[in-house]
């Protein structure tokens, strides 16, 4: 009875953008179901006006009266009551009972599914265990026990049934949330400084709402059938008119008045069919749109080491107004059954106000893991095992989640690698631009004005049009400019850019890099640029740090590193990048012996 219903996939971007009402109108099945259900709801609401007679007062002449009796078009039941009036009033309690059961299941299942799916850990384990227990309980036995304990109250019985249905909603919402929370725009929202509760309520709930509505429509049909079944067995309130009690009464006089069972059966079938059509139509409409691909987070970059690096507590330099970021002895690892896998080892970096630091290395060198450690965006299981990360004189590794989140978006900003994936397709550009400012207390009017100014500042020709557009309506280059505008909207001291031009065309790359450099100079920001492109480093950065196997193997000013690289790995990177072009003055190609590698 409470078997889990197959869940719908994550609501696609187009479906989320389009209102559910528009989806229903465009789909014949959903529209038909909605119209049928609307008729039943209106009948229930206006039962006092529509019913020609009282549903409870008997009349001796109406006992088992056939259809077509004067003033009683559907006849009378075994107790002499008007069948049409009871049918009309029965819709009220039957639909109310179904709505109650679905409402309880949604109120329990949606919040618990969101929290368990988003946070995971012990909360997810406990909530999943409770859900499995409820699913394993025989529902009919529980309902019979509730009726025995509290009496034949439809409302109490359907409330209990709603609790039994809650695991269906919980498991659906949990699975959708687990899929959605790995979207890059969720990470972008976290870096913007949004709290977990706001991200869940705004970005995650908005996506899972469509599957929940589809599931709720199906569960409502199940609730009507179960409630009618209990009434048919005589376990309901005999003083109330319901379709199930009408079927039970008609069954007792089946041979005397065989047509009396047809009318409540048709009413139940009509209502359940409307719910099934509505649910299936919504499912087809949602699944018919182009889906959104769930992308996992990539690993990201760390910061370079300047000439003076101390391995001890960086209180001296970390507290200086000139030093925006100080990383000392950072170690990042992932626990495994055979031991901890260390991906970043003893990384120490300094980044000063107004400096652009390039972090360079091959894939797997630990660049992104270092950057994500600074941003508090390490994938599940990743943790800072040792070392410290000082931002504007504060060791962020000692802060709680809430305190650390306050730094993001304000003190620390982030420009990601894939611009389109870091914008939520369900919301307009303007809504996502003003969000970080609104979190920090800026009024909507001021935030909107500021957002339009920022769009113009990053080189967007028509700020108002872009402000009102959805992400799919702009190009990748414009999307990256939008993300840069959002990153600088709260005047951060540190901007971390993770391969900000990789997904763009060559000409657009040059424009975006020029924009980043101009904004950095105008605002005197510290910028950590994570890239594998040494040409970008030469054009944009002041200093550079080279990473290999999770360690910084060389750190120097750009001119010095390009003209006289000291480490064999750096020389190898430069040699492979230069191809057959003329080398820079003073640069000598290295000869690296086979097997020679970078030592820590």
Secondary structure, DSSP 8 states (H G I E B T S, - for coil): ------------HHHHHS-HHHHHHH-HHHHHHHHHHHHHHHHHHTHHHH-SS-SS---GGGTT--TTBTTBTT-B-TTS-BHHHHHHHHHHHHHHHHHHHHHHHHHHHHHHHHHHHHH-HHHHHHHHHHHHHHHHS-HHHHHHHHHHHH-S-HHHHHHHHHHHHHHHHHHHHHHHHHHHTTSHHHHHHHHTT--HHHHIIIIIHHHHHHHHHHHHHHHHHHHHHHHHHHHHTT-S-TTS--HHHHHHHHHHTTTT-TTHHHHHHHHHHHHHHHHHHHHHHHHHHHHTS-----------------S---SS-THHHHTSSSEEEEEEEEEEEEEETTEEEEEEEEEEEEEETT-EEEEE--TTSSHHHHHHHHHT---TTEEEEEEEEEETTEEGGGS-HHHHHHHBTTTEEEE-S-TGGGS-TTSBHHHHHHHHHHHTT--HHHHHHHHHHHHHHTT-S-HHHHHTSBGGGS-HHHHHHHHHHHHHTT--SEEEEESTTTTS-HHHHHHHHHHHHHHHHHHT-EEEEEES-HHHHHHH-SEEEEEETTEEEEEEEHHHHHHS--SHHHHHHHHHHHTTS---TT-------TT-----
